[in-house]
Amino acid sequence: MTPDSSTLIRSLRRKRSSSEDEYAKPFFKWAGGKSQLLHEFDSRFPEALKTGVLDRYVEPFIGGGAVFFFVMQMFPFRESVICDANEELVLTYQVIRQDVDALISLLRDYQSRYDALDETGRKDLYLSVRAALNADRKGFDFSSYGPSWIERAAKLLFLNKTCFNGLFRVNSSGEFNVPFGKYRNPGIVIEFNLRLVSELLKSTTILHGDFSRCLEYVDNRTFVYLDPPYRPLNNSSSFTSYSRDGFSDQDQVRLKEFVDSVSSIGASVMLSNSDPRNEDPTDHFFDDLYQQYRIERVMAKRVINSNAEKRGAISEIIVMNYSE
């Protein structure tokens, strides 16, 4: 029987340490996060990954990082490269790597302020932080690291932990636009985990940009995991707005060409995405696009939907360029 995600996490903790806490976990709440599918991925990882033949890890859409944190602590990688088109996300990863103590100090302050307020006050605090984040964006320098990055990362994490459903969503101007979440006891600052994440990131190359930036880091000893913005299941379920430029079907085709390129180099590739056949059994977009590769379907629980009745199990696809 295939173990579930909690069993895998317990195994990982035993591998890393005798302490139940010494496992770096995602620090962002993230729609479409892959923690629930780790057991499905683990049973499909290439054998060369488990034996150490593949010693470089590349993830061009890092998102919440559930797969990254899992594989980097489970397997003997020599180096890792992560990338994302969302500059806010990349900024936060950079800050955690470089200035985790300063970030924790700011988050402690947010936690204290939030805890001391009633619901109305908490909403007001949330809206003021969101407004400040969006106002500062217009002149913000995402190219030069400095103290303003730490303050922005703290705002982003505070909003992420207190917004509705933990969504990360921006409009066409790049402004964060998720409403308040009304949580009673949000974990705005989880210090021990942030420090573990910081240590893990110190040996990781962090890039901002299109997935194609990662091509130069791929060789025949590389494992590439791809978790692009999901292709919407229907016209009302688009979760591609994690970056202001979105991710179109044309981008999905470009990504397939990227898979072809890294496959020709000799890298091993795994890709996951939503299954369009959940909504339309005749929609074979990914089956046609990746017809020369191995495609398998697994079940996952959809936890974010405006209609609670539609938060059940759906099919997702896993594409692989290897057979074992």
C-alpha positions in Angstrom: 0.0 0.0 0.0 1.3 3.4 -0.9 1.9 5.5 2.3 0.0 8.8 2.7 1.7 12.2 3.0 1.7 12.1 6.9 3.5 8.8 6.8 6.1 10.1 4.4 6.7 13.2 6.6 7.2 11.0 9.7 9.7 9.0 7.7 11.5 12.1 6.6 11.7 13.4 10.2 13.2 10.1 11.3 15.7 10.3 8.5 16.7 13.9 9.4 16.6 13.9 13.2 15.1 12.3 16.3 13.2 15.5 16.8 9.6 15.7 15.4 10.2 19.4 14.7 13.4 19.4 12.6 11.8 19.2 9.2 11.7 22.4 7.2 8.1 22.9 5.8 6.5 25.4 3.5 6.2 28.8 5.1 3.6 30.1 2.7 0.0 29.0 2.6 -0.3 28.2 -1.1 -3.3 27.3 -3.3 -2.4 24.1 -5.2 0.3 23.2 -2.8 1.6 19.6 -3.3 1.9 18.3 0.3 -1.1 16.0 -0.2 0.5 14.5 -3.3 4.0 13.8 -2.0 3.2 10.1 -1.6 2.1 9.9 -5.2 5.2 11.7 -6.4 7.5 9.6 -4.1 6.3 6.4 -5.6 7.1 7.8 -9.1 10.4 9.5 -8.5 13.2 8.0 -10.8 15.3 5.3 -9.2 18.4 7.4 -10.1 17.2 10.1 -7.7 17.0 7.7 -4.8 20.5 6.3 -5.5 22.1 9.7 -5.8 22.9 9.5 -9.5 20.8 12.6 -10.0 22.5 15.1 -7.7 21.1 18.4 -8.9 17.5 19.6 -8.3 15.8 22.3 -10.4 12.3 23.6 -9.8 11.3 26.5 -12.2 7.9 27.2 -10.4 8.8 27.1 -6.8 5.4 28.3 -5.4 5.0 27.1 -1.8 7.9 24.7 -2.2 6.3 21.5 -0.7 8.1 19.2 -3.2 11.4 21.2 -2.9 11.4 20.9 0.9 10.6 17.2 0.8 13.2 16.1 -1.8 16.0 18.3 -0.5 15.8 16.7 2.9 15.1 13.2 1.7 17.6 12.7 -1.2 21.3 13.4 -1.5 21.3 16.4 -3.8 24.6 18.3 -4.3 22.9 21.5 -5.4 19.5 23.0 -6.1 18.0 25.8 -8.2 14.6 27.3 -7.7 12.8 30.0 -9.7 9.5 31.8 -10.0 8.0 34.5 -12.1 6.4 36.0 -9.0 8.8 38.6 -7.8 7.1 38.9 -4.4 7.5 35.2 -3.8 11.2 35.3 -4.8 11.8 38.3 -2.6 10.4 36.4 0.4 12.6 33.4 -0.3 15.7 35.7 -0.6 14.9 37.4 2.7 14.4 34.2 4.6 17.8 33.0 3.3 19.7 36.2 4.1 17.9 38.0 7.0 15.7 35.5 8.8 16.2 37.0 12.3 15.2 40.5 11.2 12.2 39.0 9.4 11.2 37.1 12.5 11.4 40.2 14.7 9.0 42.1 12.3 6.6 39.1 12.2 6.6 38.9 16.0 5.4 42.5 16.1 2.6 41.7 13.6 1.6 38.7 15.7 1.4 40.8 18.9 -0.6 43.5 17.3 -3.0 41.1 15.6 -3.6 39.1 18.8 -4.4 42.2 20.8 -7.3 43.3 18.5 -10.9 42.3 18.1 -12.2 41.1 14.7 -12.9 44.6 13.5 -9.5 45.8 14.5 -7.8 42.8 12.9 -9.6 43.5 9.6 -8.5 47.1 9.8 -4.9 46.1 10.4 -5.1 43.7 7.5 -6.5 46.3 5.1 -3.9 48.9 6.2 -1.0 46.4 5.6 -2.5 45.4 2.2 -2.9 49.0 1.2 0.7 49.8 2.3 2.1 46.8 0.4 0.3 47.9 -2.8 1.2 51.6 -2.5 4.9 50.8 -2.0 4.9 48.5 -5.0 4.8 51.3 -7.5 8.3 52.5 -6.7 9.8 49.4 -5.2 13.2 48.2 -6.4 13.0 44.4 -6.8 16.5 44.3 -8.2 18.6 45.6 -5.3 18.4 43.8 -1.9 18.1 45.9 1.2 16.1 46.6 4.4 13.0 47.4 2.4 12.9 43.8 1.2 12.7 42.5 4.8 9.8 44.9 5.6 8.0 43.8 2.4 8.5 40.1 3.1 7.0 40.6 6.6 4.0 42.3 5.1 3.6 39.5 2.5 3.8 36.7 5.1 1.4 38.5 7.5 -1.1 38.9 4.7 -0.7 35.4 3.5 -1.4 34.0 7.0 -4.4 36.2 7.6 -6.1 36.5 4.2 -9.0 34.5 2.9 -8.0 30.8 2.3 -4.3 31.6 2.3 -4.6 32.7 -1.4 -1.8 34.5 -3.1 -3.5 36.5 -5.9 -2.6 39.7 -7.7 -4.4 41.8 -10.3 -3.1 42.9 -13.7 -1.1 45.7 -11.9 0.6 43.3 -9.6 -1.4 44.4 -6.6 -2.4 41.9 -3.8 -6.2 41.8 -3.8 -7.3 38.9 -1.5 -9.9 39.8 1.2 -9.5 39.4 5.0 -9.7 35.8 6.3 -11.2 36.2 9.9 -8.8 33.6 11.4 -8.9 33.4 15.2 -5.4 32.1 15.8 -3.2 32.4 12.7 0.4 31.3 13.0 1.9 34.6 11.7 5.4 33.7 12.9 6.7 30.1 13.2 10.2 30.9 14.2 11.8 27.5 14.3 10.5 26.5 10.8 11.7 29.8 9.3 15.2 29.2 10.7 15.2 25.7 9.3 14.1 27.0 5.9 16.8 29.7 6.0 19.5 27.0 6.5 18.2 24.9 3.7 18.1 27.9 1.3 21.7 28.9 2.0 22.9 26.3 -0.5 20.2 27.1 -3.1 20.3 29.3 -6.1 17.2 31.5 -6.2 16.2 33.0 -9.5 13.4 35.4 -10.6 11.9 35.0 -14.0 10.5 32.8 -16.6 11.0 29.0 -16.3 13.3 29.1 -19.4 15.9 30.8 -17.2 16.5 27.4 -15.6 17.7 25.7 -18.8 21.3 26.7 -18.3 21.4 24.9 -14.9 20.2 21.5 -16.3 22.5 18.6 -17.2 22.2 14.9 -17.4 22.5 14.5 -13.6 19.5 16.8 -13.0 16.0 16.1 -11.7 13.5 18.8 -12.8 10.1 19.1 -11.2 7.6 21.4 -12.9 4.5 22.6 -11.2 3.3 25.4 -13.5 0.2 27.6 -12.8 -2.7 25.2 -13.4 -4.7 25.3 -16.5 -8.2 26.5 -15.4 -10.7 23.7 -15.0 -13.4 26.1 -16.2 -13.9 29.8 -16.8 -14.4 30.7 -13.2 -11.6 28.6 -11.6 -8.5 30.3 -12.8 -5.7 30.3 -10.3 -3.0 31.5 -12.7 -3.0 35.0 -11.2 0.0 34.3 -8.8 1.9 36.6 -11.1 0.4 39.5 -13.0 1.3 38.1 -16.4 -0.7 34.9 -16.0 0.0 31.6 -17.8 -1.7 30.9 -21.1 -2.1 27.8 -23.2 0.7 29.2 -25.4 2.9 29.2 -22.2 1.9 25.6 -21.6 3.1 24.8 -25.1 6.4 26.7 -24.4 6.8 24.7 -21.3 6.4 21.4 -23.2 9.2 22.6 -25.5 11.3 23.2 -22.4 10.6 19.6 -21.3 11.7 18.5 -24.7 14.9 20.5 -24.4 15.9 19.2 -20.9 15.0 15.7 -22.0 17.4 15.9 -24.9 20.1 16.9 -22.4 19.4 13.8 -20.5 17.7 15.2 -17.4 14.8 13.4 -15.6 11.6 15.4 -15.6 8.3 15.2 -13.6 5.4 17.7 -14.3 2.1 18.0 -12.6 -1.0 19.9 -13.6 -4.8 19.9 -13.4 -6.6 17.4 -15.5 -9.0 19.2 -17.9 -11.0 16.1 -18.2 -12.5 16.8 -14.8 -14.7 19.3 -16.4 -14.8 18.2 -20.0 -14.1 14.5 -20.7 -13.3 15.4 -24.3 -10.6 17.9 -23.4 -7.3 16.1 -24.2 -5.1 19.1 -24.1 -2.3 17.6 -22.0 -2.7 14.1 -23.4 -2.1 15.5 -26.9 0.7 17.9 -25.8 2.7 15.3 -23.9 1.7 12.2 -26.0 5.3 11.0 -26.3 5.8 11.0 -22.5 4.4 8.8 -19.7 1.2 10.3 -18.3 -0.6 9.1 -15.2 -3.6 10.4 -13.3 -4.0 10.6 -9.5 -6.7 11.9 -7.2 -6.2 15.1 -5.2 -8.6 17.1 -3.0 -9.5 20.5 -4.3 -9.6 22.7 -1.1 -10.2 26.1 -2.6 -13.4 26.8 -4.4 -16.1 29.4 -3.8 -18.6 26.5 -3.7 -17.9 24.3 -0.7 -19.7 21.4 -2.4 -17.0 21.4 -5.1 -14.1 20.9 -2.8 -13.9 17.2 -3.3 -11.5 14.8 -5.0 -10.4 15.6 -8.6 -8.0 14.0 -11.0 -4.6 15.6 -11.6 -2.0 14.5 -14.1 1.7 13.6 -13.6 3.9 13.6 -16.7 7.3 11.9 -16.7 10.0 11.5 -19.3 11.4 8.2 -17.7 9.9 4.8 -17.4 10.8 3.5 -14.0 
